[in-house]
């Protein structure tokens, strides 16, 4: 699952460069995404970028911002670690199909 983490970090860094946000340009597992560093539109751009990269790198079509994600007790978009865990879960479920 190291590929997923690399994809997320790469996309977060790119969004950080676009928004000139140093915390996002130098991310770590605990980097907060939604609220502190990204607004709703920033999350939309990040999710779109990650979905495209997963499609290209892993050949999977995932919808990260769906009803399931929004209904979780802890938002998967809260931090990098929660987002990576959520994506790993979706990838594993997709592979079982």
Long-range contacts (C-beta under 8 A, 24 or more apart in sequence): 1-84, 1-88, 1-91, 3-57, 3-58, 4-54, 4-84, 4-87, 4-88, 4-91, 5-84, 7-50, 7-53, 7-54, 7-57, 8-50, 8-80, 8-83, 8-84, 8-87, 9-80, 10-53, 11-46, 11-49, 11-50, 11-53, 12-46, 12-80, 14-49, 15-42, 15-45, 15-46, 15-49, 18-45, 27-80, 28-80, 29-79, 29-80, 29-81, 29-84, 30-79, 30-80, 30-81, 31-79, 31-80, 32-78, 32-79, 33-77, 33-78, 33-79, 33-80, 33-83, 34-75, 34-77, 34-78, 35-78, 43-77, 47-77, 50-83, 50-87, 54-87, 54-91, 58-91, 60-91, 60-94, 62-87, 62-90, 62-91, 62-94, 64-90
